Amino acid sequence: MSGTLFYPRGGSAYSSRALARGLHASPRVDLTMLSGSLRDTGHGDARAFFAGLPLHEVDFTGSLADADPTAARCAAPGTAPLQPSYEDRPDVPDRVMAALDDRAYAAQVAAWARELTAAGAAEADVLHLHHLTPMHEAAARVAPGVPVVTHLHGTELLMLEAIAAGELAHLAHAEAWRERLRRWAAGSVRLIVAPGNRARAMAALDLPRTRFADLPNGFDPVAFRPLEVDRADVWRRVLVEEPRGWLPGGAPGSIAYDDAAVARLAGGPVILFVGRFTSVKRLPLLLDAFAAAQARTGGAATLVLVGGHPGEWEGEHPADAVARLGRADVLLAGWHDQLELPELLAAADLLVLPSARESFGQVIVEAMACSVAPIAAASLGPAHIIDDGRTGWLFAVDDGEALTAALVEAIEQPSERRRRARMAEEAALERFTWPAVSGRLERLLREAAGPRPGRPGGRSATDRVPPR
């Protein structure tokens, strides 16, 4: 059983779906997918997102009517309180975990214990649980004999690091949640981390190196490949005819452009940013560096921001920043499904991801597979994906001048841009296809499960969890 407490949103959701599809395709695996769901949005409905997989959906929609959705009493089968978050964001219903009291915690665990039982968790050979969440506590109560493999995606580490640094000291329950996450990790037979995240995870969870296994994210080689597209047609549809960019407080489509913007895109390189509008993504750094690069290169390039989960942002909204800076060369395309990205990447020349702490960088390997060279901050996942000078550009974290220099070189040297794009495509195919990644995951899960109890060599429930 693979489980994620969260409704589909962001890179970890796409990763969990791709891995589940790979496991489901294996003739040696009988998979059940357990997922949170939010039916009142176009992006959070697990039924649509995990279509084609054996799914046990847990719907949060009813909890939104409660004064505190994360603590709502949800007695109906197939429901649960709204997911909590690892991020401390104001004015959102999915409050940060560190702010949830014992009552909210108990409501979360009770609902997920019921849903795990209904989905058949106690009969599984192994539980593959994404993130560290109250689902772990529920699993320990209703399926204590089933080994747990925890798949870390990095956001939980950000919260643990923030608590350790005292950044969440204003939240009364921060330390209690820190201890919970560490207890759940200690109770896992194995923890899967993205390349580059093992040292962070060891420090945050106080566990030895041997408890972790590295596993990169991957890409679908059928969907993500070089495509021939009419660039003007793609950008006219995305920006003019079917716009999805959104203003603060506005709906998708509240930002739209005219044909003059599309004509501008034809005048030089198109640079894409793809991601959420959160502080860790360093969008202000990107906007400043792009403006500086434009001043040095004659201003022919265009930056298109793809993403920003509707209604969600931290700090200054990019639309406000663009207006304040007077940047007609920065366009907001809004949120697009993962399977729409190959066409957008085909209509671009570069991908830039300036994140300060990117656990992996899914969109980097997807861009590489589409023969688009990436520029990224040299930390954690990106530093393990990009071979600087060969398959893309790396710059020091939060170094605006270094990012500007990389942008200038990529803009001014199209032949070098194309050379690195070709090398990037070859590297992606060699290292990061989902079939290869999910095959390795299956081996890790099979090893964790071991022989079933009752069979020769089977383990008892008391010896499944290794000592710390």
Secondary structure by P-SEA (a helix, b strand, c coil): cbbbccccccaaaaaaaaaaaaaaaccccbbbbbbbbbcccccccccccccccccbbbbccccccccccccccccccccccccccccccccccccccccccaaaaaaaaaaaaaaaaaaccccccccccccccaaaaaaaaccccbbbbbbbccaaaaaaaaaaacccccccaaaaaaaaaaaaaaaccbbbbcccaaaaaaaaaccccccbbbbbbbbccccccccccaaaaaaaaaccccccccccccccccccccaaaaaaaaccbbbbbbcccccccaaaaaaaaaaaaaaaccccbbbbbccccccccccccaaaaaaaaccccccccccccccaaaaaaaaccccccccccccccaaaaaaaaacbbbbbcccccccccccccccbbbbccccaaaaaaaaaaaaacaaaaaaaaaaaaaaaaacccaaaaaaaaaaaaaaaaccccccccccccccccccc
